[in-house]
């Protein structure tokens, strides 16, 4: 009877693979629920890797899985997938069932984030507890990690976000509406709850779900630095080292940490290996030095895959997608809410020795989660995106992720009665957070400033981003907190030592004064700020102050550019309003100015009158906020505006962007290109082709346009010579003929855009154009005239003769007095 038991798992896996190609998803999920409930863990162990790959797709991208990132809430399979992958659903029940039996699953190191993979391949163990005691050295030479079922499941779930997403034709989904985005939110709320504890595993046995990780047994060879851990800010049981008599909450906290570490390591761990090594603990840096000294004697050196790079030359090509950034923002917002849910009594007890005796493991985790797990990696992730993201409106996702992180007070869960715009004061309790994240505020602001100076602020989306940043940084108390943090960082070292020796670290009960206690707090704050900056930028960093003189000059440039964009937006908006006024009811009767360039003026949808008015308002507010942040007085702003006013008058007088005359026409200079990009000047672009061949407008009848084109072409071809002779005359008949026939001079008067000599010298001849008769407004006008004639008892022939006579008299009047009317 032993033989069938050994063969059954292979039959089970084969049957599941066969059903995957024939049965619909609903029936497959129903079968899987029965199998998970009825089969023992010993048999489920063999189908688990295949099932994870079927759901999330293979790590190499060959198998797409269930396409969770394309599955939206309107899909019929959405509810089936969500119920199956729910934290309390069948899939997680399978994970807990295997977890209780301590099964392990191999994960190739090649699929880890680039810096981690290169570090392991070079022989240095990452300074992350997630990878400790898990490394294997198979004889094949391919390094692998042994993950438990929960870690294996969460790694594949997190890695799914990095796989290329191929949209089927015609399918466009909202990221926040997809099954993957919703599952991330559900997992975060379940395993990092703001209230209560993480629900316990339903399959915890006497051995417990959490066991101390055992060292690798497949090889006696250990990495350089293996087993060397940096001092932890948490208790040991949080780092997968629980005690035997630990309470249930302590045994379950490891899932919270494992999920967060998987998300952070997979989603945020993409930057140069040099920067990665800079973030390592001193023990790992020492191990790295030992590795370099003993590289030639390492027995597993031959197993390192070729082309893995060196510690100095490695640089991972990484370009996150907008969906990736939105998921990271979801993570940041939830972590702020999770951390801010710390109980006030636990938050006030700052000494860790006292808090350990009263606080639960989850409360301890809330205290250090941002600084311990997220701070450095998120800063480097944002810094990479700020420096490599295209200069377009899609940067808004990066911007909002940054603004979410630097405003933790927005996610406290406290309900305020006043509107958000009125309550814009940052509480004093957030000053330590601002100081300990100084670079996230100051350096990223400077990078954003450089981006803003290179974007077109007349565009409403770009203006909105500048407005958002200015509004956030202008919150009451925030500029002062940032400035104080900069002062603490720039405090000289000898002042710290002098203060430290004079005040000491005696408490008032030990003979020290309250002044010395305050000095100690200040000294500790200085060390925290300096350690934050030096841990990321290095000891030799050249810090540029956000409120220094150098950056103030860049701010003045931005303010000047904002003011210029405001005036440009207002000028274009006023022009659009005038054009809209011209298209009044009178234009239906042919009395308005004809506009043949409506579809060829290069106007973007964002440049409509309403959007430009919104742009003007956003830039106006941004200007006000920037003056509040950097305390610019009204005199400086008035002088800047006056200089700008004279510049604008000069620009309006010149009209054209800065150009030089070439042999084939005007050639833009670099200054002219910047003027066009920023909307300061533009060419008066007009259609210079054949008016008869313009695309059919929405206010024209397509059949009549084609019919009149054929008719007018036949007339022009038959009587073209007579038309030329008539229009070439200088007397009254010549002027009358030029009024009714197309005037060739109208094509050559305006030459603002750079065109070739061949285009300018193209011959044009007078012609008859019947296309205006195909306009719906012309047809409506004729219908009204015929109806009016019928009311006066005129027949169709009489009405037609009267209409032709009226048109002739109107042309005669315009020929005689048209020039005088134009001058007036």
Secondary structure, DSSP 8 states (H G I E B T S, - for coil): -HHHHHHHHHHHHHHHHHHHHHS-HHHHHHHHHHHHHHS-HHHHHHHHHHHHHHHH--TTSS--TT-TTT-BTTSTTHHHHHHHHSTTSHHHHHHHHHHTTT-EEEEEGGGS-HHHHHHHHTTB--S-GGGTT-EEE-TTS-EEEEEEHHHHHHHHHHHGGGS-----TT----GGGBHHHHHHHHHHHHHS-SSS-----TT--TT-S-------SS-S---BTTT-----SS-GGGGT---TT--HHHHHHHHHHHHHHHHHHHHH--S-HHHHHHTS-HHHHHHHHHHHHTGGG-TTGGGS-TT---TTT--------HHHHHHHHHHHHHHHHHHHTS-HHHHH---HHHHHHHS-HHHHHHHHHIIIIIHHHHHHHHHHHHHHS-SSGGGHHHHHHHHHHT-GGGGS----SS-TTT--B--GGGHHHHHHTHHHHHHHHHHHHHHHTTS-TTSHHHHHHHHHHHHHHTSBTHHHHHHHHHHHHTS-HHHHHHHHHHHTT--GGGT--HHHHHHHHHHHHHHHHHHHHHHHH-TT-----TTSHHHHHHHHHHHHHHHHHHHHHHHHHHHHHHHHHHSSGGGGGT-S---TTTTSS---GGGSHHHHHHHHHHHHHHHHHHHHHTT--HHHHHHHHHHHHHHHHHHHHH-S-SEEEETTEEEE-HHHHHHHHTTS--------S-GGGS---TTB-HHHHHHHHHHHHHHHHHHHHHHHHHHT--SHHHHHHHHHS--GGGGTS---S---HHHHT---------GGGGBHHHHHHHHHHHHHHHHTT--HHHHHHHHHHHHHHHHHHHHHHHHHHHH-
